[in-house]
Amino acid sequence: MKKEPRISVHFVNGEVDVQKHSQLPAIGCGGECIFVGRTRPEFNAQHGNLVELSYDCYETMAQTQLEKLATEAVARFSVRAIHICHSTGSVPVDAASVVIAVGSDHRDDAFLACRFLIDLLKSQVPIWKQEMWADGTTWSDGKPLVNIENK
């Protein structure tokens, strides 16, 4: 009898606690993959050093969309557990803004599902990122989706 996958999606104000949000349930998964997205130090010729990123989202819609993507990842990659946590508000340089933890029977499925989830989160989920520089602000355009081989 196949057990129902465990999916959880959370939003936190400010930095994501990586240790707390990378934990998966002990349900006998053979492979776990954890993606951590952090604010990296950058320099803008016009505005100076990056101080922090500020995230805004339409939380109800983002929650629904992330749960839908997680359900799709379960179906595509035989995943048994997914935990996604994303920041809202300010996240300073070197701090985590997103954690995606995936558990599956085999490592390949965990890696593929984790990549699938972060790429689609960045392109489909209503979360916006404002860059706060030493002297001004800009809105991030994001990056184009990298093609993921269908399994």
Protein Blocks (a to p, Z undefined) as FASTA:
>chain_A
ZZdddddddddehjddfklmmpccdehpabdcdddddddddddfknopafbdcddddfkl
mmmmmmmmmmmmmmmnopabdcddddehjddehiafbdcddddfbfklmmmmmmmmmmmm
mmmpccddddddfbbcdddebjaddddddZZ
